[in-house]
Amino acid sequence: MCPPQPDQGLPPPLAAVPVPWKNTDPCQGHRESPGALVETSAGEEAQGQEGPAATQLDVLRLRSSSMEIREKGSEFLKEELHRAQKELKLKDEECERLSKVREQLEQELEELTASLFEEAHKMVREANMKQAASEKQLKEARGKIDMLQAEVTALKTLVITSTPASPNRELHPQLLSPTKAGPRKGHSRHKSTSSTLCPAVCPAAGHTLTPDREGKEVDTILFAEFQAWREAPTLDKTCPFLERVHREDVGPCLDFTMQELSTLVRAAVEDNTLTIEPVASQTLPAVKVAEVECSSTNTCALSGLTRTCRHRIRLGDSESHYYISPSSRARITAVCNFFTYIRYIQQGLVRQDAEPMFWEIMRLRKEMSLAKLGFFPQEA
């Protein structure tokens, strides 16, 4: 431990103050007088009083200097602290501003990233949809091409090998003789003697139409309507030619007992979306039409009669199938043959004169009439 220090600013004790003594000359051999001693003591006491006062004054001066230095230092430190606080505040404001800028940039970056991902997903989805649609269109186009090629091939065979004057017996088995086609219900026809009639003149065609050996004669009204339709072929039912065929042949031929299904079948035939399929050996699901449940292949869905149904029809893309009897199939087939031929004419695939085309249409109309009356070729 450090020894205790005397209090600063206090006068020193009397013992510590040196007292001057006047040296006497030893040669004198006697002391000074009492008066001299008193003066000497008073002078020495005055000197002793002046010494502590000067020391106290120095201490006060030092203390005031120290306080001034301390105040100046304190003011300097306060100024430095204030300046540092201002700089710190500015830096805090700058940091806050930069933080806001960073948050804004991060938010914009997130939004941009999300929009880019969304746009990329949208583009991929659209590309997939376009690819699927293109593949579907390609598949449909290939199917249509195959169908058109088959139709063109069949049409070429029909045009080349079959004419109204000399039809192809293999392509039209209903024209076979009774001995080859098998027995048929109803009475047999006798050859008409109208082949000896005079030639008839068709004013619409402007030339003479000579009946052939089968006893055919052109109806001038029908031929005029056909000529007018042939100038601008169309499938519109409002034209006089097709309106007559629909009214006299197509409508009655497709008029079955089950009216609701008959309407659907007629629309499918006109739109070329009806499919006829042979009945497979396995049992097919039942179909209920107009409160008639076709639970087996023994009931015709169109006539409602109990018949052995060897074929079934499908309308458009529907998965439902309807069993039909041979008579109903013959009536539908006759109408389909008529529409197929007039479509060929409309597409410009039949390159014949007006008269052979007219007689081919009349033959197709005769098939519809016979099928409506119940005549149809026997199935093997």
Short mmCIF file of the C-alpha atoms (twelve columns), coordinates in Angstrom:
data_MODEL
# 
_entry.id   MODEL 
# 
loop_
_atom_site.group_PDB 
_atom_site.id 
_atom_site.type_symbol 
_atom_site.label_atom_id 
_atom_site.label_alt_id 
_atom_site.label_comp_id 
_atom_site.label_asym_id 
_atom_site.label_seq_id 
_atom_site.Cartn_x 
_atom_site.Cartn_y 
_atom_site.Cartn_z 
_atom_site.pdbx_PDB_model_num 
ATOM 1   C CA . MET A 1   0.000   0.000   0.000    1 
ATOM 2   C CA . CYS A 2   1.129   3.534   -0.670   1 
ATOM 3   C CA . PRO A 3   1.796   5.707   2.425    1 
ATOM 4   C CA . PRO A 4   -0.921  8.235   3.089    1 
ATOM 5   C CA . GLN A 5   -0.320  11.505  1.327    1 
ATOM 6   C CA . PRO A 6   -0.813  14.808  3.171    1 
ATOM 7   C CA . ASP A 7   -3.839  16.749  2.132    1 
ATOM 8   C CA . GLN A 8   -3.151  19.077  -0.701   1 
ATOM 9   C CA . GLY A 9   -3.776  22.741  -0.150   1 
ATOM 10  C CA . LEU A 10  -3.290  22.586  3.693    1 
ATOM 11  C CA . PRO A 11  -0.439  24.416  5.287    1 
ATOM 12  C CA . PRO A 12  2.397   22.262  6.556    1 
ATOM 13  C CA . PRO A 13  2.690   21.741  10.315   1 
ATOM 14  C CA . LEU A 14  4.850   24.005  12.302   1 
ATOM 15  C CA . ALA A 15  7.458   21.376  13.058   1 
ATOM 16  C CA . ALA A 16  8.025   21.027  9.361    1 
ATOM 17  C CA . VAL A 17  8.634   24.670  8.782    1 
ATOM 18  C CA . PRO A 18  12.317  25.453  9.125    1 
ATOM 19  C CA . VAL A 19  13.056  28.095  11.600   1 
ATOM 20  C CA . PRO A 20  16.061  30.216  10.813   1 
ATOM 21  C CA . TRP A 21  18.514  30.629  13.604   1 
ATOM 22  C CA . LYS A 22  21.025  33.323  13.674   1 
ATOM 23  C CA . ASN A 23  24.481  32.021  14.250   1 
ATOM 24  C CA . THR A 24  26.461  33.757  16.985   1 
ATOM 25  C CA . ASP A 25  30.001  34.326  16.882   1 
ATOM 26  C CA . PRO A 26  31.719  32.101  19.368   1 
ATOM 27  C CA . CYS A 27  34.377  34.679  19.910   1 
ATOM 28  C CA . GLN A 28  31.964  37.061  21.465   1 
ATOM 29  C CA . GLY A 29  31.209  34.540  24.248   1 
ATOM 30  C CA . HIS A 30  27.780  35.989  25.095   1 
ATOM 31  C CA . ARG A 31  24.194  35.818  23.855   1 
ATOM 32  C CA . GLU A 32  22.214  38.612  22.199   1 
ATOM 33  C CA . SER A 33  19.952  40.785  24.206   1 
ATOM 34  C CA . PRO A 34  16.321  39.900  24.761   1 
ATOM 35  C CA . GLY A 35  15.166  42.749  22.460   1 
ATOM 36  C CA . ALA A 36  17.055  41.423  19.598   1 
ATOM 37  C CA . LEU A 37  15.656  38.032  20.226   1 
ATOM 38  C CA . VAL A 38  12.095  39.357  20.062   1 
ATOM 39  C CA . GLU A 39  12.679  41.113  16.732   1 
ATOM 40  C CA . THR A 40  14.273  38.075  15.357   1 
ATOM 41  C CA . SER A 41  11.316  35.938  16.364   1 
ATOM 42  C CA . ALA A 42  8.795   38.368  14.840   1 
ATOM 43  C CA . GLY A 43  10.635  38.427  11.525   1 
ATOM 44  C CA . GLU A 44  10.891  34.705  11.470   1 
ATOM 45  C CA . GLU A 45  7.146   34.370  12.251   1 
ATOM 46  C CA . ALA A 46  6.281   36.727  9.384    1 
ATOM 47  C CA . GLN A 47  8.367   34.632  7.023    1 
ATOM 48  C CA . GLY A 48  6.656   31.525  8.316    1 
ATOM 49  C CA . GLN A 49  3.207   33.046  7.553    1 
ATOM 50  C CA . GLU A 50  4.154   34.141  3.990    1 
ATOM 51  C CA . GLY A 51  5.356   30.631  2.994    1 
ATOM 52  C CA . PRO A 52  2.007   28.718  3.482    1 
ATOM 53  C CA . ALA A 53  -0.002  31.484  1.754    1 
ATOM 54  C CA . ALA A 54  2.163   31.284  -1.363   1 
ATOM 55  C CA . THR A 55  1.822   27.538  -1.432   1 
ATOM 56  C CA . GLN A 56  -1.964  27.760  -1.076   1 
ATOM 57  C CA . LEU A 57  -2.092  30.294  -3.899   1 
ATOM 58  C CA . ASP A 58  -0.103  27.961  -6.154   1 
ATOM 59  C CA . VAL A 59  -2.486  25.140  -5.338   1 
ATOM 60  C CA . LEU A 60  -5.474  27.281  -6.200   1 
ATOM 61  C CA . ARG A 61  -3.870  28.276  -9.457   1 
ATOM 62  C CA . LEU A 62  -3.191  24.666  -10.288  1 
ATOM 63  C CA . ARG A 63  -6.720  23.710  -9.371   1 
ATOM 64  C CA . SER A 64  -8.225  26.448  -11.566  1 
ATOM 65  C CA . SER A 65  -5.947  25.444  -14.461  1 
ATOM 66  C CA . SER A 66  -6.987  21.853  -14.030  1 
ATOM 67  C CA . MET A 67  -10.654 22.802  -14.042  1 
ATOM 68  C CA . GLU A 68  -10.190 24.918  -17.176  1 
ATOM 69  C CA . ILE A 69  -8.424  22.026  -18.914  1 
ATOM 70  C CA . ARG A 70  -11.118 19.663  -17.756  1 
ATOM 71  C CA . GLU A 71  -13.896 21.950  -19.054  1 
ATOM 72  C CA . LYS A 72  -12.182 22.408  -22.394  1 
ATOM 73  C CA . GLY A 73  -11.605 18.695  -22.663  1 
ATOM 74  C CA . SER A 74  -15.212 18.042  -21.778  1 
ATOM 75  C CA . GLU A 75  -16.424 20.524  -24.418  1 
ATOM 76  C CA . PHE A 76  -14.109 18.997  -27.008  1 
ATOM 77  C CA . LEU A 77  -15.331 15.523  -26.175  1 
ATOM 78  C CA . LYS A 78  -18.936 16.681  -26.339  1 
ATOM 79  C CA . GLU A 79  -18.330 18.190  -29.774  1 
ATOM 80  C CA . GLU A 80  -16.641 15.006  -30.952  1 
ATOM 81  C CA . LEU A 81  -19.507 12.940  -29.534  1 
ATOM 82  C CA . HIS A 82  -22.085 15.161  -31.215  1 
ATOM 83  C CA . ARG A 83  -20.233 14.960  -34.503  1 
ATOM 84  C CA . ALA A 84  -19.909 11.179  -34.175  1 
ATOM 85  C CA . GLN A 85  -23.630 10.908  -33.402  1 
ATOM 86  C CA . LYS A 86  -24.475 12.964  -36.474  1 
ATOM 87  C CA . GLU A 87  -22.246 10.804  -38.640  1 
ATOM 88  C CA . LEU A 88  -23.773 7.690   -37.111  1 
ATOM 89  C CA . LYS A 89  -27.254 9.024   -37.779  1 
ATOM 90  C CA . LEU A 90  -26.345 9.756   -41.395  1 
ATOM 91  C CA . LYS A 91  -24.896 6.285   -41.774  1 
ATOM 92  C CA . ASP A 92  -28.033 4.777   -40.222  1 
ATOM 93  C CA . GLU A 93  -30.185 6.706   -42.684  1 
ATOM 94  C CA . GLU A 94  -27.961 5.571   -45.561  1 
ATOM 95  C CA . CYS A 95  -28.138 1.958   -44.350  1 
ATOM 96  C CA . GLU A 96  -31.927 2.213   -44.082  1 
ATOM 97  C CA . ARG A 97  -32.151 3.645   -47.596  1 
ATOM 98  C CA . LEU A 98  -29.885 0.937   -49.001  1 
ATOM 99  C CA . SER A 99  -31.907 -1.680  -47.137  1 
ATOM 100 C CA . LYS A 100 -35.106 -0.387  -48.735  1 
ATOM 101 C CA . VAL A 101 -33.442 -0.401  -52.153  1 
ATOM 102 C CA . ARG A 102 -32.272 -3.966  -51.576  1 
ATOM 103 C CA . GLU A 103 -35.751 -5.083  -50.507  1 
ATOM 104 C CA . GLN A 104 -37.275 -3.403  -53.537  1 
ATOM 105 C CA . LEU A 105 -34.751 -5.054  -55.856  1 
ATOM 106 C CA . GLU A 106 -35.365 -8.440  -54.229  1 
ATOM 107 C CA . GLN A 107 -39.109 -8.028  -54.621  1 
ATOM 108 C CA . GLU A 108 -38.749 -7.003  -58.272  1 
ATOM 109 C CA . LEU A 109 -36.415 -9.935  -58.853  1 
ATOM 110 C CA . GLU A 110 -38.911 -12.349 -57.299  1 
ATOM 111 C CA . GLU A 111 -41.754 -10.927 -59.379  1 
ATOM 112 C CA . LEU A 112 -39.646 -11.084 -62.528  1 
ATOM 113 C CA . THR A 113 -38.634 -14.668 -61.779  1 
ATOM 114 C CA . ALA A 114 -42.235 -15.666 -61.099  1 
ATOM 115 C CA . SER A 115 -43.438 -13.995 -64.299  1 
ATOM 116 C CA . LEU A 116 -40.674 -15.672 -66.295  1 
ATOM 117 C CA . PHE A 117 -41.550 -19.082 -64.891  1 
ATOM 118 C CA . GLU A 118 -45.238 -18.476 -65.522  1 
ATOM 119 C CA . GLU A 119 -44.551 -17.360 -69.076  1 
ATOM 120 C CA . ALA A 120 -42.295 -20.363 -69.641  1 
ATOM 121 C CA . HIS A 121 -44.949 -22.737 -68.297  1 
ATOM 122 C CA . LYS A 122 -47.579 -21.032 -70.432  1 
ATOM 123 C CA . MET A 123 -45.420 -21.374 -73.534  1 
ATOM 124 C CA . VAL A 124 -44.745 -25.036 -72.788  1 
ATOM 125 C CA . ARG A 125 -48.438 -25.670 -72.181  1 
ATOM 126 C CA . GLU A 126 -49.422 -23.912 -75.410  1 
ATOM 127 C CA . ALA A 127 -46.742 -25.817 -77.302  1 
ATOM 128 C CA . ASN A 128 -48.016 -29.115 -75.911  1 
ATOM 129 C CA . MET A 129 -51.600 -28.207 -76.801  1 
ATOM 130 C CA . LYS A 130 -50.572 -27.196 -80.318  1 
ATOM 131 C CA . GLN A 131 -48.576 -30.381 -80.696  1 
ATOM 132 C CA . ALA A 132 -51.513 -32.495 -79.533  1 
ATOM 133 C CA . ALA A 133 -53.872 -30.619 -81.866  1 
ATOM 134 C CA . SER A 134 -51.432 -31.006 -84.758  1 
ATOM 135 C CA . GLU A 135 -51.058 -34.714 -84.096  1 
ATOM 136 C CA . LYS A 136 -54.827 -35.076 -83.936  1 
ATOM 137 C CA . GLN A 137 -55.272 -33.141 -87.179  1 
ATOM 138 C CA . LEU A 138 -52.527 -35.208 -88.806  1 
ATOM 139 C CA . LYS A 139 -54.208 -38.412 -87.695  1 
ATOM 140 C CA . GLU A 140 -57.584 -37.202 -88.954  1 
ATOM 141 C CA . ALA A 141 -56.046 -36.040 -92.218  1 
ATOM 142 C CA . ARG A 142 -54.383 -39.409 -92.753  1 
ATOM 143 C CA . GLY A 143 -57.664 -41.138 -92.014  1 
ATOM 144 C CA . LYS A 144 -59.489 -38.884 -94.480  1 
ATOM 145 C CA . ILE A 145 -56.792 -39.462 -97.082  1 
ATOM 146 C CA . ASP A 146 -57.093 -43.221 -96.681  1 
ATOM 147 C CA . MET A 147 -60.873 -42.981 -96.879  1 
ATOM 148 C CA . LEU A 148 -60.739 -40.756 -99.962  1 
ATOM 149 C CA . GLN A 149 -58.265 -43.061 -101.635 1 
ATOM 150 C CA . ALA A 150 -60.518 -46.020 -100.959 1 
ATOM 151 C CA . GLU A 151 -63.531 -44.083 -102.247 1 
ATOM 152 C CA . VAL A 152 -61.650 -43.005 -105.373 1 
ATOM 153 C CA . THR A 153 -60.593 -46.577 -106.018 1 
ATOM 154 C CA . ALA A 154 -64.136 -47.818 -105.540 1 
ATOM 155 C CA . LEU A 155 -65.481 -45.007 -107.725 1 
ATOM 156 C CA . LYS A 156 -63.020 -45.791 -110.491 1 
ATOM 157 C CA . THR A 157 -64.105 -49.402 -110.377 1 
ATOM 158 C CA . LEU A 158 -67.747 -48.327 -110.390 1 
ATOM 159 C CA . VAL A 159 -67.338 -45.892 -113.271 1 
ATOM 160 C CA . ILE A 160 -65.167 -48.169 -115.363 1 
ATOM 161 C CA . THR A 161 -66.926 -51.465 -114.838 1 
ATOM 162 C CA . SER A 162 -70.510 -50.397 -114.190 1 
ATOM 163 C CA . THR A 163 -72.815 -48.253 -116.292 1 
ATOM 164 C CA . PRO A 164 -76.590 -48.034 -116.357 1 
ATOM 165 C CA . ALA A 165 -76.631 -49.826 -119.668 1 
ATOM 166 C CA . SER A 166 -74.350 -52.667 -118.538 1 
ATOM 167 C CA . PRO A 167 -74.076 -52.721 -114.731 1 
ATOM 168 C CA . ASN A 168 -71.437 -54.782 -112.987 1 
ATOM 169 C CA . ARG A 169 -73.254 -57.817 -111.597 1 
ATOM 170 C CA . GLU A 170 -70.553 -58.511 -109.011 1 
ATOM 171 C CA . LEU A 171 -70.695 -54.998 -107.601 1 
ATOM 172 C CA . HIS A 172 -74.508 -55.054 -107.573 1 
ATOM 173 C CA . PRO A 173 -75.620 -58.522 -106.452 1 
ATOM 174 C CA . GLN A 174 -79.219 -57.363 -106.315 1 
ATOM 175 C CA . LEU A 175 -79.163 -57.329 -110.128 1 
ATOM 176 C CA . LEU A 176 -78.274 -61.016 -110.393 1 
ATOM 177 C CA . SER A 177 -80.759 -63.328 -112.007 1 
ATOM 178 C CA . PRO A 178 -83.161 -65.213 -109.722 1 
ATOM 179 C CA . THR A 179 -81.286 -68.482 -110.262 1 
ATOM 180 C CA . LYS A 180 -78.020 -66.959 -108.974 1 
ATOM 181 C CA . ALA A 181 -79.417 -64.640 -106.358 1 
ATOM 182 C CA . GLY A 182 -81.610 -67.336 -104.793 1 
ATOM 183 C CA . PRO A 183 -85.359 -67.354 -104.194 1 
ATOM 184 C CA . ARG A 184 -86.941 -64.026 -103.400 1 
ATOM 185 C CA . LYS A 185 -90.241 -63.233 -101.814 1 
ATOM 186 C CA . GLY A 186 -92.991 -61.680 -103.905 1 
ATOM 187 C CA . HIS A 187 -93.949 -62.100 -107.517 1 
ATOM 188 C CA . SER A 188 -91.529 -62.131 -110.423 1 
ATOM 189 C CA . ARG A 189 -91.454 -59.278 -112.868 1 
ATOM 190 C CA . HIS A 190 -92.225 -59.681 -116.526 1 
ATOM 191 C CA . LYS A 191 -90.360 -57.790 -119.132 1 
ATOM 192 C CA . SER A 192 -92.177 -54.711 -120.251 1 
ATOM 193 C CA . THR A 193 -93.200 -54.299 -123.844 1 
ATOM 194 C CA . SER A 194 -92.498 -50.596 -123.735 1 
ATOM 195 C CA . SER A 195 -89.243 -51.124 -125.630 1 
ATOM 196 C CA . THR A 196 -91.203 -50.778 -128.858 1 
ATOM 197 C CA . LEU A 197 -92.267 -47.265 -127.985 1 
ATOM 198 C CA . CYS A 198 -91.092 -44.338 -130.047 1 
ATOM 199 C CA . PRO A 199 -88.108 -42.356 -128.914 1 
ATOM 200 C CA . ALA A 200 -88.883 -39.569 -126.463 1 
ATOM 201 C CA . VAL A 201 -87.469 -36.104 -126.827 1 
ATOM 202 C CA . CYS A 202 -86.227 -34.312 -123.702 1 
ATOM 203 C CA . PRO A 203 -86.630 -30.560 -124.185 1 
ATOM 204 C CA . ALA A 204 -84.307 -29.728 -121.300 1 
ATOM 205 C CA . ALA A 205 -81.446 -31.787 -122.721 1 
ATOM 206 C CA . GLY A 206 -82.050 -30.759 -126.284 1 
ATOM 207 C CA . HIS A 207 -81.489 -34.250 -127.705 1 
ATOM 208 C CA . THR A 208 -83.378 -37.461 -128.205 1 
ATOM 209 C CA . LEU A 209 -83.404 -40.016 -125.371 1 
ATOM 210 C CA . THR A 210 -83.793 -43.496 -126.756 1 
ATOM 211 C CA . PRO A 211 -85.250 -46.089 -124.367 1 
ATOM 212 C CA . ASP A 212 -83.066 -49.173 -124.118 1 
ATOM 213 C CA . ARG A 213 -84.132 -52.810 -124.093 1 
ATOM 214 C CA . GLU A 214 -85.084 -52.689 -120.418 1 
ATOM 215 C CA . GLY A 215 -88.018 -50.443 -121.150 1 
ATOM 216 C CA . LYS A 216 -86.869 -47.217 -119.511 1 
ATOM 217 C CA . GLU A 217 -88.192 -43.801 -120.393 1 
ATOM 218 C CA . VAL A 218 -86.972 -40.471 -119.098 1 
ATOM 219 C CA . ASP A 219 -89.391 -38.305 -117.170 1 
ATOM 220 C CA . THR A 220 -88.856 -34.846 -118.596 1 
ATOM 221 C CA . ILE A 221 -89.688 -33.027 -115.346 1 
ATOM 222 C CA . LEU A 222 -87.245 -35.131 -113.328 1 
ATOM 223 C CA . PHE A 223 -84.568 -34.814 -115.983 1 
ATOM 224 C CA . ALA A 224 -84.985 -31.028 -116.123 1 
ATOM 225 C CA . GLU A 225 -84.618 -30.804 -112.343 1 
ATOM 226 C CA . PHE A 226 -81.534 -33.028 -112.500 1 
ATOM 227 C CA . GLN A 227 -80.010 -30.907 -115.253 1 
ATOM 228 C CA . ALA A 228 -80.527 -27.759 -113.211 1 
ATOM 229 C CA . TRP A 229 -78.937 -29.395 -110.155 1 
ATOM 230 C CA . ARG A 230 -76.031 -30.766 -112.233 1 
ATOM 231 C CA . GLU A 231 -75.083 -27.240 -113.318 1 
ATOM 232 C CA . ALA A 232 -74.284 -26.371 -109.682 1 
ATOM 233 C CA . PRO A 233 -74.204 -29.564 -107.561 1 
ATOM 234 C CA . THR A 234 -75.086 -29.034 -103.916 1 
ATOM 235 C CA . LEU A 235 -76.331 -31.037 -100.947 1 
ATOM 236 C CA . ASP A 236 -78.862 -28.378 -99.986  1 
ATOM 237 C CA . LYS A 237 -82.258 -30.000 -99.555  1 
ATOM 238 C CA . THR A 238 -84.079 -26.862 -100.715 1 
ATOM 239 C CA . CYS A 239 -83.159 -27.297 -104.395 1 
ATOM 240 C CA . PRO A 240 -86.049 -28.838 -106.390 1 
ATOM 241 C CA . PHE A 241 -84.157 -31.992 -107.384 1 
ATOM 242 C CA . LEU A 242 -82.994 -33.022 -103.899 1 
ATOM 243 C CA . GLU A 243 -86.187 -31.782 -102.274 1 
ATOM 244 C CA . ARG A 244 -88.153 -34.233 -104.420 1 
ATOM 245 C CA . VAL A 245 -85.772 -37.113 -103.661 1 
ATOM 246 C CA . HIS A 246 -85.939 -36.413 -99.925  1 
ATOM 247 C CA . ARG A 247 -89.709 -36.190 -100.005 1 
ATOM 248 C CA . GLU A 248 -90.390 -39.189 -102.217 1 
ATOM 249 C CA . ASP A 249 -87.553 -41.608 -101.385 1 
ATOM 250 C CA . VAL A 250 -85.184 -40.697 -98.531  1 
ATOM 251 C CA . GLY A 251 -87.859 -39.693 -96.026  1 
ATOM 252 C CA . PRO A 252 -90.132 -42.742 -96.517  1 
ATOM 253 C CA . CYS A 253 -87.179 -45.138 -96.674  1 
ATOM 254 C CA . LEU A 254 -85.833 -43.966 -93.307  1 
ATOM 255 C CA . ASP A 255 -89.239 -43.667 -91.654  1 
ATOM 256 C CA . PHE A 256 -89.112 -46.430 -89.039  1 
ATOM 257 C CA . THR A 257 -91.378 -47.247 -86.118  1 
ATOM 258 C CA . MET A 258 -88.976 -45.754 -83.587  1 
ATOM 259 C CA . GLN A 259 -89.285 -42.115 -84.635  1 
ATOM 260 C CA . GLU A 260 -86.633 -40.734 -82.300  1 
ATOM 261 C CA . LEU A 261 -83.925 -43.082 -83.494  1 
ATOM 262 C CA . SER A 262 -85.127 -42.680 -87.099  1 
ATOM 263 C CA . THR A 263 -84.482 -38.936 -86.914  1 
ATOM 264 C CA . LEU A 264 -80.976 -39.533 -85.553  1 
ATOM 265 C CA . VAL A 265 -80.225 -42.100 -88.245  1 
ATOM 266 C CA . ARG A 266 -81.400 -39.786 -91.020  1 
ATOM 267 C CA . ALA A 267 -79.245 -36.933 -89.721  1 
ATOM 268 C CA . ALA A 268 -76.213 -39.241 -89.460  1 
ATOM 269 C CA . VAL A 269 -76.741 -40.509 -93.027  1 
ATOM 270 C CA . GLU A 270 -76.993 -36.975 -94.399  1 
ATOM 271 C CA . ASP A 271 -73.850 -35.950 -92.463  1 
ATOM 272 C CA . ASN A 272 -71.997 -39.105 -93.558  1 
ATOM 273 C CA . THR A 273 -71.282 -40.093 -89.930  1 
ATOM 274 C CA . LEU A 274 -73.186 -43.381 -89.691  1 
ATOM 275 C CA . THR A 275 -71.279 -46.652 -89.335  1 
ATOM 276 C CA . ILE A 276 -72.638 -50.156 -89.994  1 
ATOM 277 C CA . GLU A 277 -70.756 -53.018 -88.359  1 
ATOM 278 C CA . PRO A 278 -71.309 -56.775 -88.339  1 
ATOM 279 C CA . VAL A 279 -72.329 -58.172 -84.975  1 
ATOM 280 C CA . ALA A 280 -69.509 -60.023 -83.207  1 
ATOM 281 C CA . SER A 281 -70.008 -63.390 -81.596  1 
ATOM 282 C CA . GLN A 282 -69.721 -62.060 -78.047  1 
ATOM 283 C CA . THR A 283 -72.678 -60.434 -76.357  1 
ATOM 284 C CA . LEU A 284 -72.626 -56.658 -76.652  1 
ATOM 285 C CA . PRO A 285 -73.980 -54.206 -74.051  1 
ATOM 286 C CA . ALA A 286 -77.712 -53.546 -74.148  1 
ATOM 287 C CA . VAL A 287 -79.023 -50.307 -75.631  1 
ATOM 288 C CA . LYS A 288 -82.344 -48.738 -74.673  1 
ATOM 289 C CA . VAL A 289 -84.043 -46.632 -77.333  1 
ATOM 290 C CA . ALA A 290 -87.532 -45.121 -77.073  1 
ATOM 291 C CA . GLU A 291 -88.410 -47.383 -74.153  1 
ATOM 292 C CA . VAL A 292 -87.443 -50.485 -76.133  1 
ATOM 293 C CA . GLU A 293 -84.616 -52.362 -74.472  1 
ATOM 294 C CA . CYS A 294 -82.434 -54.133 -77.009  1 
ATOM 295 C CA . SER A 295 -81.063 -56.650 -74.580  1 
ATOM 296 C CA . SER A 296 -80.031 -59.103 -77.284  1 
ATOM 297 C CA . THR A 297 -79.449 -59.371 -81.011  1 
ATOM 298 C CA . ASN A 298 -82.994 -60.618 -81.566  1 
ATOM 299 C CA . THR A 299 -84.764 -57.212 -81.559  1 
ATOM 300 C CA . CYS A 300 -84.376 -54.505 -84.200  1 
ATOM 301 C CA . ALA A 301 -83.825 -51.109 -82.617  1 
ATOM 302 C CA . LEU A 302 -85.508 -49.304 -85.540  1 
ATOM 303 C CA . SER A 303 -88.584 -51.404 -86.208  1 
ATOM 304 C CA . GLY A 304 -88.985 -52.865 -82.728  1 
ATOM 305 C CA . LEU A 305 -89.681 -56.297 -84.268  1 
ATOM 306 C CA . THR A 306 -88.130 -59.553 -83.193  1 
ATOM 307 C CA . ARG A 307 -85.629 -60.345 -85.900  1 
ATOM 308 C CA . THR A 308 -82.173 -61.871 -86.091  1 
ATOM 309 C CA . CYS A 309 -79.880 -58.855 -86.165  1 
ATOM 310 C CA . ARG A 310 -76.553 -59.517 -87.835  1 
ATOM 311 C CA . HIS A 311 -75.484 -55.885 -87.998  1 
ATOM 312 C CA . ARG A 312 -75.426 -52.881 -85.728  1 
ATOM 313 C CA . ILE A 313 -75.104 -49.138 -86.349  1 
ATOM 314 C CA . ARG A 314 -73.190 -46.412 -84.563  1 
ATOM 315 C CA . LEU A 315 -74.044 -42.715 -84.881  1 
ATOM 316 C CA . GLY A 316 -71.050 -40.389 -85.155  1 
ATOM 317 C CA . ASP A 317 -68.498 -40.707 -82.356  1 
ATOM 318 C CA . SER A 318 -71.017 -42.204 -79.927  1 
ATOM 319 C CA . GLU A 319 -70.067 -45.445 -78.213  1 
ATOM 320 C CA . SER A 320 -73.677 -46.671 -78.281  1 
ATOM 321 C CA . HIS A 321 -74.594 -49.362 -80.778  1 
ATOM 322 C CA . TYR A 322 -78.045 -50.256 -82.105  1 
ATOM 323 C CA . TYR A 323 -78.900 -53.675 -83.512  1 
ATOM 324 C CA . ILE A 324 -80.750 -53.627 -86.835  1 
ATOM 325 C CA . SER A 325 -82.493 -56.294 -88.876  1 
ATOM 326 C CA . PRO A 326 -81.548 -57.133 -92.499  1 
ATOM 327 C CA . SER A 327 -84.532 -55.160 -93.791  1 
ATOM 328 C CA . SER A 328 -83.554 -52.040 -91.843  1 
ATOM 329 C CA . ARG A 329 -79.961 -52.450 -92.983  1 
ATOM 330 C CA . ALA A 330 -81.073 -52.648 -96.635  1 
ATOM 331 C CA . ARG A 331 -83.097 -49.448 -96.290  1 
ATOM 332 C CA . ILE A 332 -80.192 -47.564 -94.665  1 
ATOM 333 C CA . THR A 333 -77.708 -48.931 -97.223  1 
ATOM 334 C CA . ALA A 334 -79.892 -47.849 -100.140 1 
ATOM 335 C CA . VAL A 335 -80.036 -44.268 -98.864  1 
ATOM 336 C CA . CYS A 336 -76.278 -44.246 -98.144  1 
ATOM 337 C CA . ASN A 337 -75.552 -45.421 -101.706 1 
ATOM 338 C CA . PHE A 338 -77.631 -42.551 -103.080 1 
ATOM 339 C CA . PHE A 339 -75.856 -39.910 -100.971 1 
ATOM 340 C CA . THR A 340 -72.447 -41.370 -101.821 1 
ATOM 341 C CA . TYR A 341 -73.128 -41.103 -105.542 1 
ATOM 342 C CA . ILE A 342 -74.373 -37.509 -105.457 1 
ATOM 343 C CA . ARG A 343 -71.339 -36.571 -103.323 1 
ATOM 344 C CA . TYR A 344 -69.115 -38.048 -106.028 1 
ATOM 345 C CA . ILE A 345 -70.934 -35.909 -108.600 1 
ATOM 346 C CA . GLN A 346 -70.557 -32.822 -106.428 1 
ATOM 347 C CA . GLN A 347 -66.810 -33.444 -106.054 1 
ATOM 348 C CA . GLY A 348 -66.384 -33.890 -109.810 1 
ATOM 349 C CA . LEU A 349 -65.350 -37.531 -109.619 1 
ATOM 350 C CA . VAL A 350 -68.026 -38.798 -112.017 1 
ATOM 351 C CA . ARG A 351 -67.162 -37.938 -115.592 1 
ATOM 352 C CA . GLN A 352 -70.146 -39.054 -117.642 1 
ATOM 353 C CA . ASP A 353 -72.828 -37.526 -119.738 1 
ATOM 354 C CA . ALA A 354 -76.011 -36.305 -118.143 1 
ATOM 355 C CA . GLU A 355 -78.158 -39.254 -119.264 1 
ATOM 356 C CA . PRO A 356 -76.034 -42.100 -117.747 1 
ATOM 357 C CA . MET A 357 -75.726 -40.133 -114.509 1 
ATOM 358 C CA . PHE A 358 -79.469 -39.550 -114.438 1 
ATOM 359 C CA . TRP A 359 -80.240 -43.247 -114.944 1 
ATOM 360 C CA . GLU A 360 -77.781 -44.231 -112.210 1 
ATOM 361 C CA . ILE A 361 -79.600 -41.889 -109.825 1 
ATOM 362 C CA . MET A 362 -82.930 -43.366 -110.898 1 
ATOM 363 C CA . ARG A 363 -81.582 -46.855 -110.200 1 
ATOM 364 C CA . LEU A 364 -80.510 -45.748 -106.697 1 
ATOM 365 C CA . ARG A 365 -83.963 -44.262 -106.139 1 
ATOM 366 C CA . LYS A 366 -85.515 -47.538 -107.234 1 
ATOM 367 C CA . GLU A 367 -83.387 -49.379 -104.669 1 
ATOM 368 C CA . MET A 368 -84.671 -47.046 -101.946 1 
ATOM 369 C CA . SER A 369 -88.266 -47.654 -103.055 1 
ATOM 370 C CA . LEU A 370 -87.808 -51.430 -103.129 1 
ATOM 371 C CA . ALA A 371 -86.131 -51.418 -99.724  1 
ATOM 372 C CA . LYS A 372 -88.996 -49.334 -98.315  1 
ATOM 373 C CA . LEU A 373 -91.468 -51.877 -99.712  1 
ATOM 374 C CA . GLY A 374 -89.577 -54.697 -97.982  1 
ATOM 375 C CA . PHE A 375 -87.486 -56.128 -100.821 1 
ATOM 376 C CA . PHE A 376 -83.848 -56.744 -99.928  1 
ATOM 377 C CA . PRO A 377 -81.199 -59.293 -100.968 1 
ATOM 378 C CA . GLN A 378 -80.939 -62.374 -98.814  1 
ATOM 379 C CA . GLU A 379 -77.802 -62.596 -96.695  1 
ATOM 380 C CA . ALA A 380 -75.641 -65.685 -96.875  1 
# 
